[in-house]
Amino acid sequence: MPVQRLNHAVLYVRDVERSVAFYEEALGFRVVMGMRGAAFLQASGSSNDHDLGLFELGSQAGPSGAGRSTVGLYHLAWEVDTLAELERIAVKLGEMNALVGASDHSTTKALYAKDPDGLEFEVSWLVPADLLTEDVLNGRSGIKPLDLAREKERYGAQTRGGLGVSIPV
């Protein structure tokens, strides 16, 4: 049986309470279980036991060197259903000074942000399979700045993303 999907991610953080507050506000996660120095969060649309585990190291923990001085995880990516939701999250991340980039990968529309510990994550919307034209597929050879207004006009703000791609039909 092949791997089906990522069930959850676990991060080491300096301050669990600060990180919980961030992920609750930024992405709508909710705590499903917690204990001293640890919390387990679930995304609002998820049926997983938990989607994100957080383990506290304390304020003395140094920054992650992944990608700069050590090997390690670059980022996690969470998928949203609609471009309207991607736009709502872009606004929220901007208000929180967490948004660090937004890219159009042609088949994927992506936001990039950093949490309070500087750990990067992505929030993305995937063009559904029935809208994957030859032009869209060929566009994967380059990355452009994301223009959410243009993409909402092109695909519709409420079009369900990922159908036939990450979501079976």
Residue pairs with C-beta under 8 A, 6 or more apart in sequence:
7 48
7 51
8 48
8 49
8 50
8 51
8 52
8 53
9 51
9 52
9 53
9 76
10 52
10 53
10 54
10 55
11 19
11 52
11 53
11 54
11 55
11 115
11 117
11 119
12 55
12 56
12 57
12 61
13 19
13 54
13 55
13 56
13 57
13 61
13 115
13 116
13 117
13 119
14 56
14 57
14 58
14 59
14 61
14 116
14 117
15 56
15 58
15 59
15 116
16 34
16 37
16 38
16 39
16 54
16 55
16 56
18 116
19 39
19 54
19 115
19 116
19 117
20 31
20 34
20 39
20 41
20 54
22 96
22 98
22 115
22 116
23 29
23 41
23 52
23 54
23 115
24 30
24 31
24 41
25 92
25 96
26 89
26 92
26 93
26 96
26 98
26 113
26 115
27 43
27 78
27 89
27 123
28 43
28 44
29 41
29 42
29 43
29 44
29 51
29 52
30 41
30 42
30 44
31 39
31 40
31 41
32 40
32 41
32 42
32 49
32 50
33 39
33 40
33 50
34 40
37 55
37 56
38 53
38 54
38 55
38 56
39 53
39 54
40 49
40 50
40 52
40 53
40 54
41 50
41 51
41 52
41 53
41 54
42 48
42 49
42 50
42 51
42 52
43 51
43 52
43 78
45 81
51 78
61 117
63 117
63 118
64 70
64 72
64 117
64 118
64 119
65 72
66 72
66 73
66 74
67 74
74 120
75 112
75 119
75 120
75 121
75 122
76 121
76 122
77 110
77 121
77 122
77 123
77 124
78 121
78 122
78 123
78 124
79 123
79 124
79 125
79 126
79 161
79 162
79 166
80 86
80 89
80 123
80 124
80 125
80 161
81 125
81 160
81 161
81 162
82 125
82 157
82 158
82 159
82 160
82 161
83 109
83 125
83 148
83 151
83 152
83 155
83 156
83 157
83 158
83 159
83 161
84 152
84 157
84 158
85 125
86 109
86 111
86 123
86 124
86 125
86 148
87 148
87 152
87 157
89 111
89 123
90 99
90 102
90 111
90 148
93 99
93 111
93 113
93 123
98 113
98 114
98 115
99 111
99 112
99 113
100 112
100 113
100 114
100 120
101 111
101 112
102 110
102 111
102 112
102 145
102 146
102 148
103 109
103 110
103 112
103 143
103 144
103 145
103 146
104 110
104 143
104 144
104 145
104 146
104 147
104 151
105 140
105 143
106 127
106 136
106 137
106 138
106 139
106 140
106 142
106 144
107 126
107 127
107 132
107 136
107 137
107 139
107 140
107 165
108 124
108 125
108 126
108 127
109 124
109 125
109 126
109 127
109 146
109 148
109 151
110 122
110 123
110 124
110 125
110 146
111 122
111 123
111 124
111 146
112 120
112 121
112 122
113 120
113 121
113 122
113 123
114 120
114 121
115 121
125 161
125 162
126 161
126 162
126 165
126 166
127 136
127 155
127 161
127 165
128 159
128 160
128 161
128 162
128 163
128 164
128 165
129 163
129 164
129 165
129 169
130 163
130 164
131 155
131 159
132 165
160 167
163 169
